[in-house]
Amino acid sequence: MTYPSENNSDNPWIYRRDEIDLLEDEIEDIYTRFNGGKSGTYEEQSVIEEQMETEDLSDLELTFLQSADTLENKHISDNCAYLELEDILSLRKMLEEQVQRDPLYSESFLWADTVFKFAKREYNSGINRSKEMFRIYLNVKMVPIKLSITRSEDGVLDSILLDIIEKEYGLALTYIERVIESLERLVIDYEYETRKLLFGAYKVRSKIIQEIDRIQKNKGKKGKNGLL
């Protein structure tokens, strides 16, 4: 899925767009299988709705935050004075496609893949059909999805792009905290396995928090320099 980059010695790996598509497809498959209909239970529906509400609220917050900003970025029309939801989604895609593979993204991807396989196995086999297991199953791969635009703020002067990046980091933190919360509730039933997965989760969460702090400091510096 990944190929070496000959043009960047600091970040020698670039992830393929297919990798993110695969993550998103796995989430979509869960939605298709469990969202409503005869196969979806009330608990499954509530977990899905929790995630959908989080995504919708994030988009609304960004739209409100930037609705009065004149967009000067070359990816948006010069005549566009207001940010629409479609513009936010387009900018997110642009950031995902341009970003170099980041160590935090790589770490979260490997961790999330392990957790996902555990939750998928336990839930779909019928061994553990609890709400907590389904919550892990649905939310864990949202962490690397949200981190797929990490480091994209380097050299970015546009306030809208920085707002999107900061928001995506915040969502990654929200989703990993949900996974941690549910894993902690399963420790009694899966002590060895969950403690091992939690160890990785705590490490990734700590690094996400550090990155959020770094982004906020960078935004502050750029604002003081009159670049925003």
CYANA upper distance limits for C-alpha pairs under 8 A (distance plus 0.5 A):
  1 MET  CA     15 TYR  CA      7.51
  1 MET  CA     16 ARG  CA      6.80
  1 MET  CA     18 ASP  CA      8.10
  1 MET  CA     19 GLU  CA      7.05
  2 THR  CA     13 TRP  CA      7.41
  2 THR  CA     14 ILE  CA      6.89
  2 THR  CA     15 TYR  CA      5.60
  2 THR  CA     16 ARG  CA      6.47
  3 TYR  CA     13 TRP  CA      6.73
  3 TYR  CA     14 ILE  CA      6.85
  3 TYR  CA     15 TYR  CA      7.58
  3 TYR  CA     16 ARG  CA      8.32
  4 PRO  CA     12 PRO  CA      6.29
  4 PRO  CA     13 TRP  CA      5.41
  4 PRO  CA     14 ILE  CA      7.18
  5 SER  CA      9 SER  CA      8.48
  5 SER  CA     11 ASN  CA      8.41
  5 SER  CA     12 PRO  CA      5.71
  5 SER  CA     13 TRP  CA      6.01
  5 SER  CA     14 ILE  CA      6.86
  6 GLU  CA     12 PRO  CA      7.68
  7 ASN  CA     12 PRO  CA      8.43
  8 ASN  CA     12 PRO  CA      6.16
 11 ASN  CA    100 GLN  CA      7.30
 11 ASN  CA    101 ARG  CA      7.32
 11 ASN  CA    102 ASP  CA      7.77
 12 PRO  CA    101 ARG  CA      8.49
 13 TRP  CA    100 GLN  CA      7.48
 13 TRP  CA    101 ARG  CA      6.01
 14 ILE  CA     99 VAL  CA      8.29
 14 ILE  CA    100 GLN  CA      5.54
 14 ILE  CA    101 ARG  CA      5.09
 15 TYR  CA     19 GLU  CA      7.38
 15 TYR  CA    100 GLN  CA      7.48
 15 TYR  CA    101 ARG  CA      5.92
 16 ARG  CA     20 ILE  CA      8.16
 17 ARG  CA     21 ASP  CA      6.98
 17 ARG  CA     96 GLU  CA      8.25
 17 ARG  CA     97 GLU  CA      6.88
 18 ASP  CA     22 LEU  CA      6.59
 19 GLU  CA     23 LEU  CA      7.03
 20 ILE  CA     24 GLU  CA      6.73
 20 ILE  CA    145 ILE  CA      6.97
 20 ILE  CA    148 SER  CA      7.98
 21 ASP  CA     25 ASP  CA      6.51
 22 LEU  CA     26 GLU  CA      6.79
 23 LEU  CA     27 ILE  CA      7.13
 23 LEU  CA    141 LYS  CA      6.99
 23 LEU  CA    142 MET  CA      8.46
 23 LEU  CA    145 ILE  CA      7.34
 24 GLU  CA     28 GLU  CA      6.67
 24 GLU  CA    145 ILE  CA      7.88
 25 ASP  CA     29 ASP  CA      6.57
 26 GLU  CA     30 ILE  CA      7.04
 27 ILE  CA     31 TYR  CA      6.92
 27 ILE  CA    138 LEU  CA      7.05
 27 ILE  CA    141 LYS  CA      7.97
 27 ILE  CA    142 MET  CA      8.49
 28 GLU  CA     32 THR  CA      6.62
 29 ASP  CA     33 ARG  CA      6.65
 30 ILE  CA     34 PHE  CA      6.43
 30 ILE  CA     35 ASN  CA      8.13
 30 ILE  CA    138 LEU  CA      7.47
 31 TYR  CA     35 ASN  CA      5.51
 31 TYR  CA     48 ILE  CA      7.84
 33 ARG  CA     39 SER  CA      7.52
 33 ARG  CA     40 GLY  CA      7.90
 34 PHE  CA     39 SER  CA      6.40
 34 PHE  CA     40 GLY  CA      4.89
 34 PHE  CA     41 THR  CA      7.98
 34 PHE  CA     44 GLU  CA      7.08
 34 PHE  CA     45 GLN  CA      7.74
 35 ASN  CA     39 SER  CA      8.49
 35 ASN  CA     40 GLY  CA      6.12
 35 ASN  CA     44 GLU  CA      7.80
 35 ASN  CA     45 GLN  CA      6.39
 35 ASN  CA     48 ILE  CA      7.44
 36 GLY  CA     40 GLY  CA      5.37
 36 GLY  CA     41 THR  CA      7.99
 36 GLY  CA     45 GLN  CA      7.13
 40 GLY  CA     44 GLU  CA      6.62
 40 GLY  CA     45 GLN  CA      6.97
 41 THR  CA     45 GLN  CA      6.64
 42 TYR  CA     46 SER  CA      6.69
 43 GLU  CA     47 VAL  CA      6.86
 43 GLU  CA    131 LYS  CA      6.33
 44 GLU  CA     48 ILE  CA      6.76
 44 GLU  CA    131 LYS  CA      7.27
 44 GLU  CA    134 PHE  CA      7.34
 45 GLN  CA     49 GLU  CA      6.54
 46 SER  CA     50 GLU  CA      6.61
 47 VAL  CA     51 GLN  CA      7.03
 47 VAL  CA    131 LYS  CA      8.11
 47 VAL  CA    134 PHE  CA      8.11
 47 VAL  CA    135 ARG  CA      6.51
 47 VAL  CA    138 LEU  CA      8.44
 48 ILE  CA     52 MET  CA      6.72
 48 ILE  CA    138 LEU  CA      8.10
 49 GLU  CA     53 GLU  CA      6.44
 50 GLU  CA     54 THR  CA      6.79
 51 GLN  CA     55 GLU  CA      6.86
 51 GLN  CA    139 ASN  CA      8.12
 52 MET  CA     56 ASP  CA      6.62
 53 GLU  CA     57 LEU  CA      6.43
 54 THR  CA     58 SER  CA      6.68
 55 GLU  CA     59 ASP  CA      6.86
 56 ASP  CA     60 LEU  CA      6.75
 57 LEU  CA     61 GLU  CA      6.59
 58 SER  CA     62 LEU  CA      6.80
 58 SER  CA    167 LYS  CA      7.85
 59 ASP  CA     63 THR  CA      6.62
 59 ASP  CA     85 LEU  CA      7.35
 59 ASP  CA     88 ILE  CA      8.17
 60 LEU  CA     64 PHE  CA      6.59
 60 LEU  CA     85 LEU  CA      8.43
 61 GLU  CA     65 LEU  CA      6.47
 62 LEU  CA     66 GLN  CA      6.63
 62 LEU  CA     88 ILE  CA      8.27
 62 LEU  CA    163 ASP  CA      7.85
 62 LEU  CA    164 ILE  CA      7.69
 62 LEU  CA    167 LYS  CA      8.44
 63 THR  CA     67 SER  CA      6.00
 63 THR  CA     83 LEU  CA      6.73
 63 THR  CA     84 GLU  CA      6.92
 63 THR  CA     85 LEU  CA      6.87
 63 THR  CA     88 ILE  CA      8.18
 66 GLN  CA     82 TYR  CA      7.83
 66 GLN  CA     83 LEU  CA      6.57
 66 GLN  CA    160 ILE  CA      7.11
 67 SER  CA     82 TYR  CA      5.46
 67 SER  CA     83 LEU  CA      5.56
 67 SER  CA     84 GLU  CA      7.95
 68 ALA  CA     81 ALA  CA      7.43
 68 ALA  CA     82 TYR  CA      6.17
 68 ALA  CA     83 LEU  CA      8.05
 69 ASP  CA     81 ALA  CA      6.78
 69 ASP  CA     82 TYR  CA      6.64
 69 ASP  CA     83 LEU  CA      7.79
 70 THR  CA     80 CYS  CA      7.36
 70 THR  CA     81 ALA  CA      4.85
 70 THR  CA     82 TYR  CA      6.86
 71 LEU  CA     76 ILE  CA      7.13
 71 LEU  CA     77 SER  CA      8.10
 71 LEU  CA     78 ASP  CA      7.20
 71 LEU  CA     80 CYS  CA      6.94
 71 LEU  CA     81 ALA  CA      6.54
 71 LEU  CA     82 TYR  CA      7.89
 71 LEU  CA     83 LEU  CA      8.18
 71 LEU  CA    160 ILE  CA      8.50
 72 GLU  CA     76 ILE  CA      7.65
 72 GLU  CA     77 SER  CA      8.41
 72 GLU  CA     78 ASP  CA      6.68
 72 GLU  CA    158 ASP  CA      8.29
 73 ASN  CA     77 SER  CA      8.50
 73 ASN  CA     78 ASP  CA      8.43
 73 ASN  CA    158 ASP  CA      7.39
 74 LYS  CA     78 ASP  CA      8.13
 75 HIS  CA     91 LEU  CA      8.40
 76 ILE  CA     80 CYS  CA      7.63
 76 ILE  CA     87 ASP  CA      8.14
 83 LEU  CA     87 ASP  CA      6.67
 83 LEU  CA     88 ILE  CA      7.79
 84 GLU  CA     88 ILE  CA      7.21
 85 LEU  CA     89 LEU  CA      6.94
 86 GLU  CA     90 SER  CA      6.64
 87 ASP  CA     91 LEU  CA      6.60
 88 ILE  CA     92 ARG  CA      6.71
 88 ILE  CA    164 ILE  CA      8.11
 89 LEU  CA     93 LYS  CA      6.84
 90 SER  CA     94 MET  CA      6.76
 91 LEU  CA     95 LEU  CA      6.69
 91 LEU  CA    161 LEU  CA      7.78
 92 ARG  CA     96 GLU  CA      6.73
 92 ARG  CA    149 ILE  CA      8.25
 92 ARG  CA    164 ILE  CA      7.71
 93 LYS  CA     97 GLU  CA      6.70
 94 MET  CA     98 GLN  CA      6.79
 95 LEU  CA     99 VAL  CA      6.53
 95 LEU  CA    149 ILE  CA      6.14
 95 LEU  CA    152 SER  CA      6.85
 96 GLU  CA    148 SER  CA      6.36
 96 GLU  CA    149 ILE  CA      5.39
 98 GLN  CA    152 SER  CA      8.12
 99 VAL  CA    148 SER  CA      8.04
 99 VAL  CA    149 ILE  CA      6.36
 99 VAL  CA    150 THR  CA      7.56
 99 VAL  CA    151 ARG  CA      7.50
 99 VAL  CA    152 SER  CA      6.09
100 GLN  CA    151 ARG  CA      8.22
100 GLN  CA    152 SER  CA      8.46
101 ARG  CA    105 TYR  CA      7.52
101 ARG  CA    106 SER  CA      7.63
101 ARG  CA    148 SER  CA      8.49
102 ASP  CA    106 SER  CA      6.73
102 ASP  CA    150 THR  CA      7.05
102 ASP  CA    151 ARG  CA      7.56
103 PRO  CA    107 GLU  CA      6.62
104 LEU  CA    108 SER  CA      6.56
104 LEU  CA    147 LEU  CA      8.20
104 LEU  CA    150 THR  CA      8.50
104 LEU  CA    204 VAL  CA      7.84
104 LEU  CA    207 LYS  CA      7.83
104 LEU  CA    208 ILE  CA      8.43
105 TYR  CA    109 PHE  CA      6.46
105 TYR  CA    144 PRO  CA      6.29
105 TYR  CA    147 LEU  CA      6.04
105 TYR  CA    148 SER  CA      6.66
105 TYR  CA    150 THR  CA      7.65
106 SER  CA    110 LEU  CA      6.86
106 SER  CA    144 PRO  CA      8.45
107 GLU  CA    111 TRP  CA      6.69
107 GLU  CA    204 VAL  CA      7.85
108 SER  CA    112 ALA  CA      6.29
108 SER  CA    143 VAL  CA      7.41
108 SER  CA    144 PRO  CA      6.05
108 SER  CA    204 VAL  CA      6.83
109 PHE  CA    113 ASP  CA      6.56
109 PHE  CA    141 LYS  CA      8.13
109 PHE  CA    143 VAL  CA      8.40
109 PHE  CA    144 PRO  CA      5.78
110 LEU  CA    114 THR  CA      6.97
111 TRP  CA    115 VAL  CA      6.87
111 TRP  CA    197 LEU  CA      8.16
111 TRP  CA    200 GLY  CA      7.00
111 TRP  CA    201 ALA  CA      7.94
112 ALA  CA    116 PHE  CA      6.34
112 ALA  CA    140 VAL  CA      6.14
112 ALA  CA    141 LYS  CA      6.15
112 ALA  CA    143 VAL  CA      7.89
112 ALA  CA    144 PRO  CA      7.79
113 ASP  CA    117 LYS  CA      6.70
113 ASP  CA    141 LYS  CA      7.73
114 THR  CA    118 PHE  CA      6.89
114 THR  CA    197 LEU  CA      8.49
115 VAL  CA    119 ALA  CA      6.71
115 VAL  CA    136 ILE  CA      8.28
115 VAL  CA    137 TYR  CA      8.34
115 VAL  CA    140 VAL  CA      7.58
115 VAL  CA    197 LEU  CA      7.13
116 PHE  CA    120 LYS  CA      6.37
116 PHE  CA    136 ILE  CA      7.86
116 PHE  CA    137 TYR  CA      6.12
116 PHE  CA    140 VAL  CA      6.93
116 PHE  CA    141 LYS  CA      7.59
117 LYS  CA    121 ARG  CA      6.48
118 PHE  CA    122 GLU  CA      6.75
119 ALA  CA    123 TYR  CA      6.35
119 ALA  CA    133 MET  CA      6.40
119 ALA  CA    134 PHE  CA      7.64
119 ALA  CA    136 ILE  CA      6.94
119 ALA  CA    137 TYR  CA      5.61
120 LYS  CA    124 ASN  CA      6.21
120 LYS  CA    125 SER  CA      8.46
120 LYS  CA    137 TYR  CA      6.49
121 ARG  CA    125 SER  CA      6.33
122 GLU  CA    126 GLY  CA      6.93
122 GLU  CA    127 ILE  CA      5.72
122 GLU  CA    128 ASN  CA      5.89
122 GLU  CA    129 ARG  CA      8.02
122 GLU  CA    133 MET  CA      8.19
123 TYR  CA    127 ILE  CA      6.74
123 TYR  CA    128 ASN  CA      5.69
123 TYR  CA    129 ARG  CA      5.57
123 TYR  CA    130 SER  CA      8.19
123 TYR  CA    133 MET  CA      6.97
123 TYR  CA    134 PHE  CA      7.19
123 TYR  CA    137 TYR  CA      8.48
124 ASN  CA    129 ARG  CA      8.15
128 ASN  CA    133 MET  CA      7.41
129 ARG  CA    133 MET  CA      7.15
129 ARG  CA    134 PHE  CA      7.56
130 SER  CA    134 PHE  CA      6.98
131 LYS  CA    135 ARG  CA      6.55
132 GLU  CA    136 ILE  CA      6.86
132 GLU  CA    182 SER  CA      5.48
132 GLU  CA    183 LEU  CA      7.91
132 GLU  CA    185 ARG  CA      7.90
132 GLU  CA    186 LEU  CA      8.05
133 MET  CA    137 TYR  CA      6.68
133 MET  CA    182 SER  CA      7.55
133 MET  CA    183 LEU  CA      8.35
134 PHE  CA    138 LEU  CA      6.59
135 ARG  CA    139 ASN  CA      6.47
135 ARG  CA    178 ARG  CA      8.08
135 ARG  CA    179 VAL  CA      7.50
135 ARG  CA    182 SER  CA      7.50
136 ILE  CA    140 VAL  CA      6.10
136 ILE  CA    178 ARG  CA      7.98
136 ILE  CA    179 VAL  CA      5.55
136 ILE  CA    182 SER  CA      7.03
136 ILE  CA    183 LEU  CA      7.87
138 LEU  CA    142 MET  CA      8.40
139 ASN  CA    143 VAL  CA      7.92
139 ASN  CA    175 TYR  CA      6.37
139 ASN  CA    176 ILE  CA      8.13
139 ASN  CA    178 ARG  CA      7.89
139 ASN  CA    179 VAL  CA      7.14
140 VAL  CA    175 TYR  CA      7.23
140 VAL  CA    176 ILE  CA      7.12
140 VAL  CA    179 VAL  CA      6.68
141 LYS  CA    145 ILE  CA      6.94
142 MET  CA    146 LYS  CA      6.56
142 MET  CA    172 ALA  CA      7.33
142 MET  CA    175 TYR  CA      7.03
143 VAL  CA    147 LEU  CA      6.76
143 VAL  CA    171 LEU  CA      8.27
143 VAL  CA    172 ALA  CA      5.15
143 VAL  CA    173 LEU  CA      7.97
143 VAL  CA    175 TYR  CA      6.53
143 VAL  CA    176 ILE  CA      6.69
144 PRO  CA    148 SER  CA      6.41
144 PRO  CA    172 ALA  CA      7.90
145 ILE  CA    172 ALA  CA      8.46
146 LYS  CA    168 GLU  CA      5.76
146 LYS  CA    169 TYR  CA      6.94
146 LYS  CA    171 LEU  CA      7.17
146 LYS  CA    172 ALA  CA      5.81
147 LEU  CA    168 GLU  CA      7.42
147 LEU  CA    169 TYR  CA      6.85
147 LEU  CA    172 ALA  CA      6.98
149 ILE  CA    165 ILE  CA      7.40
149 ILE  CA    168 GLU  CA      8.44
150 THR  CA    165 ILE  CA      7.80
150 THR  CA    169 TYR  CA      8.35
152 SER  CA    156 VAL  CA      7.95
152 SER  CA    165 ILE  CA      7.93
153 GLU  CA    161 LEU  CA      7.86
153 GLU  CA    162 LEU  CA      6.57
153 GLU  CA    165 ILE  CA      7.44
153 GLU  CA    215 ILE  CA      8.30
156 VAL  CA    161 LEU  CA      7.68
156 VAL  CA    162 LEU  CA      7.67
157 LEU  CA    161 LEU  CA      8.46
157 LEU  CA    162 LEU  CA      8.28
157 LEU  CA    222 LYS  CA      7.89
157 LEU  CA    227 LEU  CA      6.60
157 LEU  CA    228 LEU  CA      6.76
158 ASP  CA    162 LEU  CA      7.01
158 ASP  CA    228 LEU  CA      6.77
159 SER  CA    163 ASP  CA      6.56
159 SER  CA    228 LEU  CA      6.21
160 ILE  CA    164 ILE  CA      6.78
161 LEU  CA    165 ILE  CA      6.74
162 LEU  CA    166 GLU  CA      6.59
162 LEU  CA    219 LYS  CA      7.79
163 ASP  CA    167 LYS  CA      6.57
164 ILE  CA    168 GLU  CA      6.65
165 ILE  CA    169 TYR  CA      6.87
166 GLU  CA    170 GLY  CA      6.79
166 GLU  CA    212 ILE  CA      7.13
166 GLU  CA    215 ILE  CA      7.20
166 GLU  CA    216 GLN  CA      8.15
167 LYS  CA    171 LEU  CA      6.74
168 GLU  CA    172 ALA  CA      6.72
169 TYR  CA    173 LEU  CA      6.84
169 TYR  CA    208 ILE  CA      7.37
169 TYR  CA    211 GLU  CA      8.29
169 TYR  CA    212 ILE  CA      6.91
170 GLY  CA    174 THR  CA      6.79
170 GLY  CA    212 ILE  CA      7.78
171 LEU  CA    175 TYR  CA      6.70
172 ALA  CA    176 ILE  CA      6.68
172 ALA  CA    208 ILE  CA      8.12
173 LEU  CA    177 GLU  CA      6.57
173 LEU  CA    205 ARG  CA      7.01
173 LEU  CA    208 ILE  CA      7.02
173 LEU  CA    209 ILE  CA      7.89
174 THR  CA    178 ARG  CA      6.89
175 TYR  CA    179 VAL  CA      6.86
176 ILE  CA    180 ILE  CA      6.60
176 ILE  CA    201 ALA  CA      7.60
176 ILE  CA    205 ARG  CA      7.19
177 GLU  CA    181 GLU  CA      6.52
177 GLU  CA    205 ARG  CA      8.13
178 ARG  CA    182 SER  CA      6.77
179 VAL  CA    183 LEU  CA      6.53
180 ILE  CA    184 GLU  CA      6.53
180 ILE  CA    198 LEU  CA      7.00
180 ILE  CA    201 ALA  CA      7.22
180 ILE  CA    202 TYR  CA      8.39
181 GLU  CA    185 ARG  CA      7.04
182 SER  CA    186 LEU  CA      7.06
183 LEU  CA    187 VAL  CA      7.00
183 LEU  CA    194 THR  CA      6.53
183 LEU  CA    198 LEU  CA      7.45
184 GLU  CA    194 THR  CA      7.86
184 GLU  CA    198 LEU  CA      8.15
186 LEU  CA    190 TYR  CA      6.53
186 LEU  CA    191 GLU  CA      8.06
186 LEU  CA    194 THR  CA      7.54
187 VAL  CA    191 GLU  CA      5.01
187 VAL  CA    192 TYR  CA      8.35
187 VAL  CA    194 THR  CA      6.24
187 VAL  CA    195 ARG  CA      7.43
190 TYR  CA    194 THR  CA      6.13
191 GLU  CA    195 ARG  CA      6.46
192 TYR  CA    196 LYS  CA      6.86
193 GLU  CA    197 LEU  CA      6.85
194 THR  CA    198 LEU  CA      6.37
195 ARG  CA    199 PHE  CA      6.62
196 LYS  CA    200 GLY  CA      7.32
197 LEU  CA    201 ALA  CA      6.77
198 LEU  CA    202 TYR  CA      6.53
199 PHE  CA    203 LYS  CA      7.04
200 GLY  CA    204 VAL  CA      6.85
201 ALA  CA    205 ARG  CA      6.51
202 TYR  CA    206 SER  CA      6.59
203 LYS  CA    207 LYS  CA      6.93
204 VAL  CA    208 ILE  CA      6.72
205 ARG  CA    209 ILE  CA      6.80
206 SER  CA    210 GLN  CA      6.87
207 LYS  CA    211 GLU  CA      6.69
208 ILE  CA    212 ILE  CA      6.72
209 ILE  CA    213 ASP  CA      6.83
210 GLN  CA    214 ARG  CA      6.74
211 GLU  CA    215 ILE  CA      6.63
212 ILE  CA    216 GLN  CA      6.72
213 ASP  CA    217 LYS  CA      6.75
214 ARG  CA    218 ASN  CA      6.68
215 ILE  CA    219 LYS  CA      6.60
216 GLN  CA    220 GLY  CA      6.70
217 LYS  CA    221 LYS  CA      6.77
218 ASN  CA    222 LYS  CA      6.71
219 LYS  CA    223 GLY  CA      6.53
220 GLY  CA    224 LYS  CA      6.70
221 LYS  CA    225 ASN  CA      6.78
222 LYS  CA    226 GLY  CA      6.90
222 LYS  CA    227 LEU  CA      5.83
222 LYS  CA    228 LEU  CA      6.92
223 GLY  CA    227 LEU  CA      6.27
223 GLY  CA    228 LEU  CA      5.81
